[in-house]
Amino acid sequence: MTIINELDLDNLVLHAGGHTAGSDEMCIEEAAALAAGEDWSASPKCVSPVIAMFLLRCNDAWDHDARQTLKQWIYPQLGTNKGKQVDIELAWMAADWCVRTQTPALLRLAGMHDEADALASMQPLNPETVPSIKPVLTSIRDDARKRRTANYATFRERFRERFVEAFKAKTADADADVAAAVAVAVAAAAAADAAADADADAAADAAVAAAVAAAAAVDAAMDVAADVAAAAAVAADADADKPYADAWWNVRGAACAAARKAAREFVAERLKPDMAELQDSAHDLVRRMIEHAKAAA
């Protein structure tokens, strides 16, 4: 397909999410539509919707630096929209990658090596093999959920202990405003600290402990921050313009956000090497899908 608009790929910066026409920001599919001379859209007509959706998911899920590696596919994906039958074939390629490549990689991070090997060694996913593969997938999914629930409880308790201890130690004589500020800082530190402890547990892989920490930090922070907010509200009781409900929600939300951010940063750093390998594999899938589409009549 002829490229209508040559883009300055060296200086182009891809951004997550959708953007308005004429703005300085764009995602990979908006860039593709621009290159193809189409109206501004994240669903360019000349690109297979399967390929476009996969690239959009990567665009929005990957960090800034990894997102920029997607620029290599802006031009090659043009002209891949070859109709429904080809899209069905591409969808099965993507599904097969998710089941036999992506999921095993994530399971290995969780220490579930036998389950990962079982998926990776399966026949390629297609309409004929799905009936025999589905029971195995269901079983592995259930096992993974049980493991996550167990690790969630462990992290939740660690987070609670660290938060309460640190908060009490730092706000013994503080007024409400100081207590609220400390709650936010302590929530972040407690989340990272508890995640680091989970990371060291011999009972689970470091990576899965970190991942569980991220998932659990939000709920744990909300529960513990409720107690913190109550204390802050009591201290501020003399201020009629600052009712209990406002203090409770303000501190709860801020502590929750701080814990979430700390845990996610911890997880991102721990999983960076593994995610880089998975991203390389995703690039290979995009290459194969584009080649398959362009080879179709």
Long-range contacts (C-beta under 8 A, 24 or more apart in sequence): 1-36, 1-46, 1-78, 1-79, 3-35, 3-36, 3-75, 3-78, 4-35, 4-36, 4-37, 5-34, 5-35, 5-36, 5-37, 6-35, 7-31, 7-34, 7-35, 7-74, 9-71, 9-74, 12-71, 13-68, 14-59, 14-67, 14-68, 14-70, 14-71, 15-67, 16-59, 16-60, 16-67, 17-60, 18-42, 27-56, 27-59, 27-60, 28-55, 28-56, 28-58, 28-59, 28-67, 28-70, 28-71, 28-73, 28-74, 29-55, 29-56, 29-59, 31-71, 31-74, 32-74, 32-77, 32-78, 35-74, 35-75, 35-78, 36-78, 44-78, 45-81, 46-78, 46-79, 46-80, 46-81, 47-77, 47-78, 47-79, 47-80, 47-81, 48-77, 48-80, 48-81, 48-82, 48-86, 48-87, 48-90, 48-289, 48-293, 49-81, 49-87, 50-87, 50-90, 50-91, 50-94, 50-289, 51-77, 51-80, 51-90, 51-286, 51-289, 51-290, 51-293, 52-77, 54-94, 54-282, 54-285, 54-286, 54-289, 55-286, 58-279, 58-282, 62-279, 63-268, 66-275, 66-276, 66-279, 69-279, 69-283, 72-283, 73-286, 73-290, 76-287, 76-290, 77-286, 77-290, 79-294, 80-289, 80-290, 80-293, 80-294, 81-293, 82-293, 82-296, 82-297, 83-296, 86-292, 86-293, 86-296, 89-292, 90-289, 90-292, 90-293, 92-125, 92-126, 92-127, 93-285, 93-288, 93-289, 93-292, 94-285, 94-289, 95-125, 96-124, 96-125, 96-126, 97-281, 97-282, 97-285, 99-125, 99-133, 99-137, 100-124, 100-125, 101-278, 101-281, 101-285, 102-278, 102-281, 102-282, 105-274, 105-277, 105-278, 105-281, 107-140, 107-144, 108-205, 109-205, 109-207, 109-208, 109-211, 109-271, 109-274, 110-144, 110-147, 110-204, 110-205, 110-207, 110-208, 110-211, 111-204, 111-205, 111-208, 112-140, 112-143, 112-144, 112-147, 115-140, 115-143, 115-144, 147-208, 148-212, 148-215, 151-198, 151-204, 151-208, 151-209, 151-212, 151-216, 152-212, 152-215, 152-216, 154-198, 154-201, 155-194, 155-195, 155-198, 155-209, 155-212, 155-213, 155-216, 155-217, 155-220, 156-216, 156-219, 156-220, 156-223, 158-193, 158-194, 158-197, 158-198, 159-190, 159-191, 159-194, 159-216, 159-217, 159-220, 159-221, 159-224, 159-259, 160-220, 160-223, 160-224, 162-189, 162-190, 162-193, 162-194, 163-187, 163-190, 163-220, 163-221, 163-224, 163-228, 164-224, 164-227, 166-190, 167-228, 171-231, 174-235, 175-235, 175-236, 176-232, 176-233, 176-235, 176-236, 176-239, 176-242, 176-247, 177-236, 179-228, 179-231, 179-232, 179-235, 179-251, 180-228, 180-229, 180-232, 180-247, 180-250, 180-251, 180-254, 183-225, 183-228, 183-229, 183-232, 183-251, 183-254, 183-255, 184-251, 184-254, 184-255, 184-257, 184-258, 185-258, 186-255, 187-221, 187-224, 187-225, 187-254, 187-255, 187-256, 187-258, 187-259, 187-262, 188-258, 188-259, 188-261, 188-262, 189-262, 190-259, 191-217, 191-220, 191-221, 191-258, 191-259, 191-260, 191-262, 191-263, 191-266, 192-262, 192-263, 192-265, 192-266, 195-262, 195-263, 195-266, 195-267, 196-266, 199-266, 199-270, 206-270, 207-270, 207-271, 207-274, 210-266, 210-267, 210-270, 210-271, 211-267, 211-271, 213-263, 213-266, 213-267, 214-260, 214-263, 214-264, 214-266, 214-267, 216-263, 217-259, 217-260, 217-262, 217-263, 217-264, 218-256, 218-259, 218-260, 220-259, 221-255, 221-256, 221-258, 221-259, 221-260, 222-252, 222-255, 222-256, 224-255, 225-251, 225-252, 225-254, 225-255, 225-256, 226-252, 228-252, 228-255
